[in-house]
Amino acid sequence: MNISLPDELKASIQARVRSGLYGNASDVIRAGLRALTREEMAASVEQFDEIMSALPDEPLMPEIEQEIEQSIRTARNVEKGKGK
């Protein structure tokens, strides 16, 4: 895989490797991608928590259940759109 980066990102990667915290540029990129994944997952968990906190205390009626399902579908579509 070949990736083009602006000079400031290349310098940032090189500085991290020189610091000794990372063995090479690939290690820096992998760490960055892991951090990005954690950030994206946190947003999904936050949305889930918001949906769950909005649930009524009484039993779910079919209409309410449909609204919840629609909210989940909408949140998933928004997340999919961010990846593009």
C-alpha positions as protocol buffer text, in pm:
chain_id: "A"
residue {
  index: 1
  type: MET
  ca { x: 0 y: 0 z: 0 }
}
residue {
  index: 2
  type: ASN
  ca { x: 127 y: 343 z: -91 }
}
residue {
  index: 3
  type: ILE
  ca { x: 7 y: 647 z: 102 }
}
residue {
  index: 4
  type: SER
  ca { x: 76 y: 1012 z: 24 }
}
residue {
  index: 5
  type: LEU
  ca { x: 105 y: 1248 z: 320 }
}
residue {
  index: 6
  type: PRO
  ca { x: 166 y: 1620 z: 346 }
}
residue {
  index: 7
  type: ASP
  ca { x: 509 y: 1721 z: 472 }
}
residue {
  index: 8
  type: GLU
  ca { x: 384 y: 1819 z: 820 }
}
residue {
  index: 9
  type: LEU
  ca { x: 238 y: 1472 z: 877 }
}
residue {
  index: 10
  type: LYS
  ca { x: 556 y: 1306 z: 752 }
}
residue {
  index: 11
  type: ALA
  ca { x: 758 y: 1521 z: 994 }
}
residue {
  index: 12
  type: SER
  ca { x: 521 y: 1431 z: 1278 }
}
residue {
  index: 13
  type: ILE
  ca { x: 562 y: 1060 z: 1206 }
}
residue {
  index: 14
  type: GLN
  ca { x: 939 y: 1089 z: 1179 }
}
residue {
  index: 15
  type: ALA
  ca { x: 954 y: 1279 z: 1510 }
}
residue {
  index: 16
  type: ARG
  ca { x: 760 y: 1003 z: 1685 }
}
residue {
  index: 17
  type: VAL
  ca { x: 991 y: 737 z: 1546 }
}
residue {
  index: 18
  type: ARG
  ca { x: 1300 y: 940 z: 1649 }
}
residue {
  index: 19
  type: SER
  ca { x: 1156 y: 976 z: 2000 }
}
residue {
  index: 20
  type: GLY
  ca { x: 1182 y: 600 z: 2039 }
}
residue {
  index: 21
  type: LEU
  ca { x: 814 y: 559 z: 2120 }
}
residue {
  index: 22
  type: TYR
  ca { x: 758 y: 381 z: 1788 }
}
residue {
  index: 23
  type: GLY
  ca { x: 981 y: 143 z: 1597 }
}
residue {
  index: 24
  type: ASN
  ca { x: 894 y: 273 z: 1253 }
}
residue {
  index: 25
  type: ALA
  ca { x: 643 y: 477 z: 1052 }
}
residue {
  index: 26
  type: SER
  ca { x: 405 y: 180 z: 1019 }
}
residue {
  index: 27
  type: ASP
  ca { x: 380 y: 156 z: 1399 }
}
residue {
  index: 28
  type: VAL
  ca { x: 282 y: 525 z: 1416 }
}
residue {
  index: 29
  type: ILE
  ca { x: 15 y: 482 z: 1147 }
}
residue {
  index: 30
  type: ARG
  ca { x: -125 y: 171 z: 1317 }
}
residue {
  index: 31
  type: ALA
  ca { x: -147 y: 356 z: 1650 }
}
residue {
  index: 32
  type: GLY
  ca { x: -325 y: 644 z: 1479 }
}
residue {
  index: 33
  type: LEU
  ca { x: -576 y: 414 z: 1314 }
}
residue {
  index: 34
  type: ARG
  ca { x: -644 y: 238 z: 1644 }
}
residue {
  index: 35
  type: ALA
  ca { x: -707 y: 578 z: 1808 }
}
residue {
  index: 36
  type: LEU
  ca { x: -943 y: 673 z: 1524 }
}
residue {
  index: 37
  type: THR
  ca { x: -1134 y: 346 z: 1568 }
}
residue {
  index: 38
  type: ARG
  ca { x: -1169 y: 407 z: 1943 }
}
residue {
  index: 39
  type: GLU
  ca { x: -1295 y: 760 z: 1875 }
}
residue {
  index: 40
  type: GLU
  ca { x: -1554 y: 639 z: 1625 }
}
residue {
  index: 41
  type: MET
  ca { x: -1669 y: 362 z: 1858 }
}
residue {
  index: 42
  type: ALA
  ca { x: -1705 y: 610 z: 2144 }
}
residue {
  index: 43
  type: ALA
  ca { x: -1941 y: 819 z: 1930 }
}
residue {
  index: 44
  type: SER
  ca { x: -2155 y: 511 z: 1861 }
}
residue {
  index: 45
  type: VAL
  ca { x: -2163 y: 420 z: 2229 }
}
residue {
  index: 46
  type: GLU
  ca { x: -2262 y: 776 z: 2315 }
}
residue {
  index: 47
  type: GLN
  ca { x: -2549 y: 764 z: 2065 }
}
residue {
  index: 48
  type: PHE
  ca { x: -2660 y: 428 z: 2205 }
}
residue {
  index: 49
  type: ASP
  ca { x: -2657 y: 570 z: 2559 }
}
residue {
  index: 50
  type: GLU
  ca { x: -2868 y: 866 z: 2443 }
}
residue {
  index: 51
  type: ILE
  ca { x: -3122 y: 634 z: 2282 }
}
residue {
  index: 52
  type: MET
  ca { x: -3134 y: 411 z: 2589 }
}
residue {
  index: 53
  type: SER
  ca { x: -3177 y: 703 z: 2830 }
}
residue {
  index: 54
  type: ALA
  ca { x: -3471 y: 829 z: 2624 }
}
residue {
  index: 55
  type: LEU
  ca { x: -3662 y: 502 z: 2655 }
}
residue {
  index: 56
  type: PRO
  ca { x: -3985 y: 528 z: 2850 }
}
residue {
  index: 57
  type: ASP
  ca { x: -4022 y: 351 z: 3183 }
}
residue {
  index: 58
  type: GLU
  ca { x: -4348 y: 187 z: 3079 }
}
residue {
  index: 59
  type: PRO
  ca { x: -4364 y: -115 z: 2846 }
}
residue {
  index: 60
  type: LEU
  ca { x: -4288 y: -44 z: 2483 }
}
residue {
  index: 61
  type: MET
  ca { x: -4583 y: -6 z: 2253 }
}
residue {
  index: 62
  type: PRO
  ca { x: -4535 y: -106 z: 1888 }
}
residue {
  index: 63
  type: GLU
  ca { x: -4532 y: 260 z: 1781 }
}
residue {
  index: 64
  type: ILE
  ca { x: -4257 y: 348 z: 2029 }
}
residue {
  index: 65
  type: GLU
  ca { x: -4057 y: 42 z: 1930 }
}
residue {
  index: 66
  type: GLN
  ca { x: -4079 y: 150 z: 1564 }
}
residue {
  index: 67
  type: GLU
  ca { x: -3956 y: 500 z: 1657 }
}
residue {
  index: 68
  type: ILE
  ca { x: -3659 y: 350 z: 1842 }
}
residue {
  index: 69
  type: GLU
  ca { x: -3572 y: 125 z: 1549 }
}
residue {
  index: 70
  type: GLN
  ca { x: -3588 y: 424 z: 1316 }
}
residue {
  index: 71
  type: SER
  ca { x: -3358 y: 623 z: 1546 }
}
residue {
  index: 72
  type: ILE
  ca { x: -3106 y: 340 z: 1543 }
}
residue {
  index: 73
  type: ARG
  ca { x: -3124 y: 310 z: 1162 }
}
residue {
  index: 74
  type: THR
  ca { x: -3074 y: 686 z: 1128 }
}
residue {
  index: 75
  type: ALA
  ca { x: -2773 y: 682 z: 1363 }
}
residue {
  index: 76
  type: ARG
  ca { x: -2619 y: 393 z: 1170 }
}
residue {
  index: 77
  type: ASN
  ca { x: -2670 y: 572 z: 838 }
}
residue {
  index: 78
  type: VAL
  ca { x: -2504 y: 883 z: 978 }
}
residue {
  index: 79
  type: GLU
  ca { x: -2207 y: 673 z: 1091 }
}
residue {
  index: 80
  type: LYS
  ca { x: -2182 y: 507 z: 750 }
}
residue {
  index: 81
  type: GLY
  ca { x: -2185 y: 851 z: 585 }
}
residue {
  index: 82
  type: LYS
  ca { x: -1890 y: 965 z: 800 }
}
residue {
  index: 83
  type: GLY
  ca { x: -1675 y: 683 z: 666 }
}
residue {
  index: 84
  type: LYS
  ca { x: -1707 y: 804 z: 308 }
}
